[in-house]
């Protein structure tokens, strides 16, 4: 039985960019996952919005096709019940022309009224960053911000200037408490276990500092190429697409100070406060690469300097972490796809000596339902005192009876409930742009690397090869 505290209020969910790639791959499957688990409101409607002239029935069929491709399969959940609540409003939407969106939202809200309080609205902007401002202004101009929450996909701006401009536009229309800046890595089960393992277990809490930890590695290699996203990628690159969004947030999960409370506001504030301690990056700490063949993709300039690989060394300038390198890496067309955060502990000064391989390491695997791997030194069986390393695996998806929600489903459910603990805040994002400013303003020629390799040979000084 679902806890009634986890059931949101009746909702009209307005999905901008409803026929786009992000909606098809992630947002619509996440909403169907919530329906399958009984975590949607008791009554709801999804109103898709886009420029095309798409009927309700055609939109419902497109949603079915996306679920067949990306799952959960329609047959695995309440498809007919889900289908009949889908609507589409074509004709685009901006401050001067609402298309038919106002009419379709009005009809949906009348269907949900039932003589009770009007339903809440969720505006989900699954569109490119350059469309955030015009859509936000449209929501304000047509008085749709009342009893609403708004979800912005990453990146929230593509430069310090565009970040500040978008933040001003958003705050003219919405109160900060209505704004949800999504970073789906924070919705992953194992990402949340980073701070839970540390703060809820005395075994680790006292050893989480520069006196005990040698380095932290955050490694997100991908086997995929840019594919059909070349136009988007040319405006971002690996640094903006992954480093200043996902990987910086994961570094903050590891590095944040204990929050004064476990409520949403204090956890988010602790994460953003430590981002304020990140030292601005210089090219001495960064290596960028571009896989061979990237410039042959349609729409990519022949002299493109867009990086498809980035490895860097990040420093956190506070008493807890001073001198401990945080090593971050991500890239396309690498040998494996992984999402790992590894905390490598120092060798204790006990005289036993460590084996040649790594000693104490805690690794959080973020992909899928997630897992925690613990590597430690132990005596090898036999008459001699010979040391070796052993590992224990904690599969988070199998450890409890409750199923793990996909990251997007978890975060959308938090939006429906009004829980902002796993969403980014403007103060932390503002400092992110300061940290990365030098990298985004003057990009060097990226080093070429073959597809299927581990990227360029050059690494930041002192950086190990991580997964290699």
N, C-alpha and C positions, 0 to 999 in steps of 0.2 A: 504494500500500500504506500502511495506517495505521500510524504509529509505535506500537510496542507499549507505550511509556511512556505513551501517551495512552489506554490501555484500562483502565478501572476494574475493581476487584474485583467478584465477584458481589454483587448488591445486591437487597434488597427495598425498593422505593420506595413509601412510604406517603403518599398524597395526601389530606390532610384538606380538605374542601370540594370533593370531586372532581366534583360535578355543578354547581358554581357557575360564574359568569361568568368569573372569572379563570382557572380551570382550562381552561375551554372555549376561551377566546381565546388564551391564552399558554402555560400550563404543558404541557398535553397536546400541542399542536403542536410545542413545543420538544423534548419527549421523542421525538416521531416524527421530527423533523429529525435528532436524534442517531442514531436507528436507521437512517435513510436514509444517513447518512454513515459508518456502521460504528463509531460512537463510544460505544455503550452497552457494558456489561460483557458478557463471553462468555455469562453466564447471568443472568437478572434476572426480577423480577416487579414489576408495579405493582398496588398494593392501594388502590383508591379507598375513601374513607370518607365517610359522610354519614348524615343522620337517616333518609332514606327507605329503604323495603324494595325494593331493586333487585337483580335477579339478575345473575350474572356476564355472561350473554348480553345482557341489557338494557344494562348498562354498556358493553359492547363496542360495541353499536350506537350508543350516545350518543357514544362517542369517535369512531367512524367519521363520524357526522354533523358533529361539531365540526371534523374534518379536512377534510371536504368544504367547509365554510363558510370556515374560516380558513387551511387549508393547513398543510403540504404535502398534496396530494390523496392519498388512500389508494393509488391506482393508481401514484403516483410513487415508492413505496417498498415495503418488505417488509411489506405490510399483514397478510397471513395469519399470518406469524411474529409480528408485533407483537400482533395480536388475541388469540392464544391464551395470551399471558402476562398478560392483564388480569384482575383480580379485583375484586370489590366486597364491602365489609363494611358492612352497614347497622346501624341501631339507635342511631346516634350514638356518642359516646365522651366520657367524663369520668372523674374520679377514682373515682366511686362505681359507675359502670356502663360497662363497656367495650363494650357491645353484642356483636357477633360479631367484633370486630376482632382480638382475641387469637387466636381460632381460625383465622381466615383467614391472619393473619401466620404462625402456626405451620405451617399446611399449605404455604404458599409456601416457608418456610425448609426444610421437609423435602424439597420438590421440588428445591431447589438444593443440598442437603447433599452428596451424592455422596461421602461419606467424607472430605471435606476440611474446612478451617476453616469455621465458620458464616459465612453471608453478612453483609455490613454492612447497616445499615438507614439510610435517609434519611427523616426525617419532614419533609414539606413542608406548611407551614400556609398554604394558599391560602384564608384565611378573614378576616372583618373583625377589626380590632385587638382588639375587646373579647373575642374568643374565644381569643386567644393564651394568656392566663393559665390558664383552665380546661383547655385541651388540654395545655399543658405540665405542669400538675399531674397530669393523667391519665397522661401518658407516664411520669412518675416513679412514680406510685402502682402502676402495673401492670408496673414493671420493664422498660420498653422502651428506656431510655436507654443501656444497655450496647451497645458496638460500633455506636453511632449518631451521626449528624449531624442537626442540626435547622436548617431554613430558615424564617426569619421574613420575611414580606412587609412592605413599608412601608405605613404609618408604624409604626415600632417605638415604640408609645405615641402618645397624642394630646395630651399635656401633660407638663410636667416631672415632675409627681407620678406620672402613669401610666407614664412612661418608667422612673422609678426603681423603681416597684413591679414592673413586668414584668421589669426587669433582675435584680432580686432573685429572682424566681420562676425565671427561666431558669437562673440560676447555682446555685440549690439543686438543680436536676435535672441540669444539664449542666456540664461543664468549658467554659471560654471557647473552647478550641480546637475544640469540637464545634459551636459556634454560628455560623451564617451569616446575617447580616442583609442581605437582598438589596436592592440599588438597581440596577434594570436599566439605567439610563443608563451605569453604569460598565462594563457588558458590551458596549457598542457599540464597534465597531472604531475609529471616528474618535475616540471619547473616550479610548481607550488611546493613540492616536497623539499626543494632546496632550503627554504626558510623554515619549513616545519621540522625537518631533520635537525637543523641547527638549534632552533629555539625551544623545541619540545623535548630534546634529549640532552641531558646533562653530560653524556659521554662525549659530545662534540662541542657543546657551547663554550667551554673554557679553553678549547684548543683552536678556536677560529680566529687566528690573528697572525701577525708577521713573526711571532716568536715560534710558531709551530708549523706554518704553511710555507712551503718553498715557492710554489707558483700555482696559478689557476689557468686551465686551458679550456677554451670554449671553441668547439670545432663543429662546423656545419658544412661539410663537403656535400656536393650534389653531383650525381651522374648525368642529370638532365642538361640539355643545352638551352639556349634562350627560346628556341622554338618560334611560336607565333607572337611572342611578346617583345619583338625587337624594338618596335616604336616606343613602348613603355621603358624598356631597358636603356635605350639611348638617352633617356631623360633622367635616369637614376644611376645605373651601374651598381656593382656589388657593394660599394661603400654606403650609398644612400639606400639601396634596396634591403640590405641585410645588416650591415655593421651598425649604423647610427640608429637603427630601429631595434631589431630583434636582439642582436648580440650585446649592445650596450645595456638593454634592459635585463638580460641574463646576468651580465656582470654586476649590475646593481642588486639583483636577487642574492648573489653570493656575498656581496660586500656591505650591504646595508647594516646599520646599527639596530639593536633590538628595539622594536616599536614600543611605545608606552602602553599600547593597547592593541588587541588583535582585531579591532573593528576596521572597516574599509578605509576610513580616512587616515588612520595612523599608519597602516601598512603601506598605503600608497605614498604617504609623506616620507616614511623612512627610505623607501626605494628612491624617490626623487632627491632627497637630501644628499645621499651619497653620490649621485650623479654630479652634484655640484662640486664634489671633490676630485672628479676625473681631471687629470692634467691634459691641457690642449695638446693634440698630436702634431708631430712634425714628420716630414718625410724620412728622417733618420730612423723612425720606428715603424715604417710601413713599407711593404712590397706589394705592388699591383701587377697583375698579368692579364692577358687576353688570349683565349684559346684560338688556335689556328683554324681559320675558316670563318671566324665571326664576321669579318669585314665583307665576306661574300654573301651574307644574308641580305635579302631584299629590304631596302629602306635604311641600311647601315652605310654611312659614308665610308669611302675607301681609306680615309685617313683617320677614322674614329679612334679616339683615345679612351673610349669607355672601357673600364676594367670589368672583367668577368671573374676575377680572382683578387682577393685581398687578404693579406696576413699582416697582423700588426701587434705591437706591444703597447699595452695601456697601463698607466700608473694611476693609483688612487692615493692622493696626497692627504692622508690623515694618519692619526697615531696608530690605528689598528693595522693599516695595510702599507705603510710607507716602506718602499724597497721591495715589495712583492710584485713581480710582473704578472699581468693578466694577458695571456696570449690568445688572440682571436684570429680565426681563419674561416673563410668561406670561399666557395668558388663553384663555377659550372664546369661540367665535363670532367670531373675528377673520378677516381676509380670506384668509390663507394658513396652511398648516401647515408649519412649519419647525422645525428643531432646530439652532441655530447658536451656535458660540462664536467670537467675532472678537477678535483682538488687534490694536489700532490703535497703530502706532508713531508717535513724535514726528517732526516735520519736522527733518531734520538742519540744523545751522547751517553750511551750505556756501556760501550766497549764490546758489545756483541758483534758489531759490524753488520752492514746490510748486504744482501746478495746483489749480484751485478744488475739484475732487473729492478724495476721500481719497487719501493717498499709499501708504505701506506698510501693508498689512493682511494678516494670515494668518487665514483663516476655516476652521473645521472644521465641515463639515455632517455631523451625526450620524445622520440618518435613512437607512434602507436600508443598503446596504453601506458608506456613508460616502464622503466626499471631502475633500480639502484644496484650498482656493483661495488663491492668492498674488497679491496686487495690488501692483504696484510702479510707480515713475515711470520713464519712458523718453522718449527724444527722438522726436518725431514725424518721419516721413520728410519731406524737403524741404530747401531751402537755408537756412532760418532755424532758430535754436535755440529750438524751441517744444516745451514739455514736455507730456506727457499721461500717463495711467495705462493700464497694460495688465494683463491677468490671465492666469494659467496655472492650469489645473485638473488635479488629480491624482486620478483616480477610483480609490479604494482597492480597490473590488471587481473592477477590471479590471487592476490593476497587477501582480498575481501570479497564479500558476496555482492556488493553493489557494483554495477557496471561502470566503466570509465566512459565519460562523455567525450566526444571529439572536442578539440579546443574551441572551434567556432561555436559549437552547440553550447558549451559551457558559458562562453562569454555572452552570447545572445540571451541565454537564460538569465545571466546576471543583469543585463540591460533591462529585461522585462521586470525583474524584481527591484531594480534601482540600486544594485550593489556595484560600487565603483572601485573596489579594492584591487582589481586586476587590470585597471586601465591607467594610461599615462596621464600625467598632469602637465600643465603649461610651464611651470617653473623648471621642472626637470628637462623638458624638451628644449626650453630656451638655452640651457647650458649645453645640451647635446650639440647644438649648432655651434657654440663657442669651441667645444672640444674638436669638432671636425672641420672648422672653418678653413684652415690652411689646406686641407686635402681636397675640398670641394672647389676652391677658387683657382688653383693652379695645378692641374693634373699633369704628371709627366707622361712620357710615352710608356704604355704598359709593356711588360716583358712578354713575348710570345711563349706559349707552352702547348705541347701536343694534347689532343683529346685523349682522355684516359690516363693521363699522367697526374702527378701530385702538384702540378703548377710549376712556376718558375723555380730555378735552382736557388736563387738568392732569398734569404730570409732575414727578418729583423735580427740584429745582433743578439746572440744568446738564446734564440728561439729554437726549441727542439722540433722535430718533425711530426710530433703529435701522433696521428694514427699510423704513420708510415712504419 
